[in-house]
Amino acid sequence: MTKASAAGKVILLGEHAVVYGRPAIAVPVSDVRATAEVTPLAGDVGVLIVAEDLGQSYRLDEPCETDAARALRATVRNTLQHLGVQAETQALRIVVHSQVPIARGMGSGTAVATALVRALTKHYGRHLTPRTVSDLVFRTEVILHGTPSGIDNTVVAFEKPVHFTKGQRAHILEVRGEFILLIADTGIRSKTRDAVEQVRRAWRADPGRYERLFDRIGAIVEEGRRAIIAGQVGDLGHLMHRNQLLLRDLGVSSPELDRLVRAAESAGAKGAKLSGGGKGGCMIALVDDGTRAEVLSSLLSAGASSVITTPVR
């Protein structure tokens, strides 16, 4: 058996605007992971993909109807093709599992695809650079999200904080001062594709207004990049707060997200905001050792279904 894994992620600053050419910062969440296991399929020729979390199995040579099935099949086919392996002659059983919450803006689909690419590459005794893995997973992102920016596959493949602008080379950020994020789940599933399309419709209807909002978000991201590089992580809090206000103006927040953001900041978080597509999913709060327990308790009291603590270093 060959096994590989990949981390989840959150967007620290810049979601949605990143789709329109502005920068964004994303960080890996290494404590929650997706895994892929590859074993020979005895007595048969073909590739069987078992999605444990969905309770589904898919054969590579059979048609499929759901985005999840199409994404898994495409990831396997694209990876085998890149490795120069003929899919039709293989006999493989591939089992995928994810600890990353599904449809919460934490990159569950991206993590699964990345783990798949890594496991298949390892199974055939090959090595791919993080950039190549990212490029392969981006093709899966198109199936999952329609018009992705490319930030999710980049941060998950490199598993380091990244400063990303669509169409440009991503920059790995050196974090000079470690900081702590709490990731609180609203308990509401939210497809990134739907939120991205909602913003796109609004942008088409009023491009001037939305371009100005994207510019303001982009400026916040650049301030955040400078703060991280300088080790002034305390400055990230008010930047997160400002970013959240602009995301509300974009129309991608929700009453549940707003309630959790208020609860976190009232309990002592330096800043808080939604992370990912919005309209549900997760929010993040910047805390330190002195405020972590109180903010976590406040988030649970305000309705968070779960809270993950992750250091960023």
Disulfide bonds with the S-S distance in Angstrom:
none
